[in-house]
Amino acid sequence: MTAIAMPARVTMSEARATLAQLQPLLQAAGAPVIDASPLHELDSAAVALLLECRRQAAARGLQLQVTGAPTKLSQLATLYGVADLLGL
């Protein structure tokens, strides 16, 4: 199982393009795993992006796994009440 690496920056400005880059990788993954450790600059768009990735995986009957979440990502997910959904 190869993890799909997030880019270093995911903010509102990059979210749509990042999702477009991740979608084919997620579709090809038998067991989708996203490595969030490269994220250094992020805002709530990163949480929304991961929720969309989770939704897409669930639509295929798969469970998304997020690894290496930086503290800020975990804090934002907790703030929005979705940390459990993302496994953070």
C-alpha positions as a Markdown table, in Angstrom:
| # | Residue | x | y | z |
|---|---|---|---|---|
| 1 | Met | 0.0 | 0.0 | 0.0 |
| 2 | Thr | 1.5 | 3.3 | -1.1 |
| 3 | Ala | 0.4 | 6.5 | 0.6 |
| 4 | Ile | -0.6 | 9.4 | -1.5 |
| 5 | Ala | 1.4 | 12.4 | -0.3 |
| 6 | Met | -0.3 | 15.8 | 0.2 |
| 7 | Pro | 1.5 | 18.8 | -1.0 |
| 8 | Ala | 3.3 | 21.2 | 1.3 |
| 9 | Arg | 0.6 | 23.8 | 1.0 |
| 10 | Val | -3.2 | 23.4 | 0.9 |
| 11 | Thr | -5.2 | 26.6 | 1.4 |
| 12 | Met | -8.3 | 28.0 | -0.3 |
| 13 | Ser | -6.1 | 29.0 | -3.2 |
| 14 | Glu | -4.8 | 25.5 | -3.9 |
| 15 | Ala | -7.7 | 23.3 | -2.8 |
| 16 | Arg | -9.5 | 22.8 | -6.1 |
| 17 | Ala | -6.2 | 22.1 | -8.0 |
| 18 | Thr | -5.0 | 19.7 | -5.3 |
| 19 | Leu | -8.2 | 17.8 | -5.3 |
| 20 | Ala | -7.9 | 17.5 | -9.1 |
| 21 | Gln | -4.4 | 16.0 | -8.7 |
| 22 | Leu | -5.4 | 13.6 | -5.9 |
| 23 | Gln | -8.6 | 12.3 | -7.5 |
| 24 | Pro | -7.0 | 9.9 | -10.1 |
| 25 | Leu | -4.6 | 8.6 | -7.4 |
| 26 | Leu | -7.5 | 8.0 | -5.0 |
| 27 | Gln | -9.5 | 6.2 | -7.8 |
| 28 | Ala | -6.6 | 3.9 | -8.5 |
| 29 | Ala | -5.9 | 3.1 | -4.8 |
| 30 | Gly | -7.4 | -0.2 | -3.6 |
| 31 | Ala | -7.0 | 1.0 | 0.0 |
| 32 | Pro | -6.6 | 4.8 | -0.1 |
| 33 | Val | -4.0 | 6.2 | 2.3 |
| 34 | Ile | -3.2 | 9.9 | 2.4 |
| 35 | Asp | 0.1 | 11.0 | 3.9 |
| 36 | Ala | -0.5 | 14.5 | 5.4 |
| 37 | Ser | 3.0 | 14.9 | 6.8 |
| 38 | Pro | 4.2 | 17.1 | 3.9 |
| 39 | Leu | 1.6 | 19.8 | 4.9 |
| 40 | His | 3.3 | 22.8 | 6.3 |
| 41 | Glu | 0.9 | 25.6 | 5.3 |
| 42 | Leu | -2.8 | 24.9 | 5.6 |
| 43 | Asp | -6.2 | 26.3 | 6.4 |
| 44 | Ser | -9.7 | 24.8 | 6.7 |
| 45 | Ala | -9.6 | 24.0 | 3.0 |
| 46 | Ala | -7.2 | 21.1 | 3.8 |
| 47 | Val | -9.9 | 19.7 | 6.2 |
| 48 | Ala | -12.6 | 20.1 | 3.5 |
| 49 | Leu | -10.3 | 18.5 | 0.9 |
| 50 | Leu | -9.7 | 15.4 | 3.1 |
| 51 | Leu | -13.5 | 15.2 | 3.8 |
| 52 | Glu | -14.1 | 15.1 | 0.1 |
| 53 | Cys | -11.5 | 12.4 | -0.4 |
| 54 | Arg | -13.2 | 10.5 | 2.4 |
| 55 | Arg | -16.5 | 10.9 | 0.7 |
| 56 | Gln | -15.1 | 9.6 | -2.6 |
| 57 | Ala | -13.5 | 6.6 | -1.0 |
| 58 | Ala | -16.8 | 5.8 | 0.9 |
| 59 | Ala | -18.7 | 6.0 | -2.4 |
| 60 | Arg | -16.5 | 3.1 | -3.6 |
| 61 | Gly | -17.0 | 1.2 | -0.4 |
| 62 | Leu | -13.5 | 2.0 | 0.9 |
| 63 | Gln | -12.3 | 3.7 | 4.1 |
| 64 | Leu | -9.8 | 6.5 | 3.7 |
| 65 | Gln | -6.8 | 6.5 | 6.1 |
| 66 | Val | -4.9 | 9.7 | 6.9 |
| 67 | Thr | -1.4 | 9.4 | 8.3 |
| 68 | Gly | 1.2 | 11.9 | 9.5 |
| 69 | Ala | -1.3 | 14.7 | 10.2 |
| 70 | Pro | 0.5 | 17.8 | 11.4 |
| 71 | Thr | -0.8 | 19.3 | 14.6 |
| 72 | Lys | -2.6 | 22.2 | 12.9 |
| 73 | Leu | -4.6 | 19.8 | 10.7 |
| 74 | Ser | -5.6 | 17.8 | 13.7 |
| 75 | Gln | -6.6 | 21.0 | 15.6 |
| 76 | Leu | -8.7 | 22.3 | 12.8 |
| 77 | Ala | -10.4 | 18.9 | 12.3 |
| 78 | Thr | -11.2 | 18.8 | 16.0 |
| 79 | Leu | -12.4 | 22.4 | 16.0 |
| 80 | Tyr | -14.9 | 21.5 | 13.2 |
| 81 | Gly | -15.9 | 18.3 | 14.9 |
| 82 | Val | -14.6 | 16.0 | 12.1 |
| 83 | Ala | -11.4 | 14.6 | 13.6 |
| 84 | Asp | -13.1 | 11.2 | 14.2 |
| 85 | Leu | -14.4 | 11.1 | 10.6 |
| 86 | Leu | -10.8 | 11.5 | 9.4 |
| 87 | Gly | -9.3 | 9.2 | 11.9 |
| 88 | Leu | -7.2 | 12.0 | 13.5 |
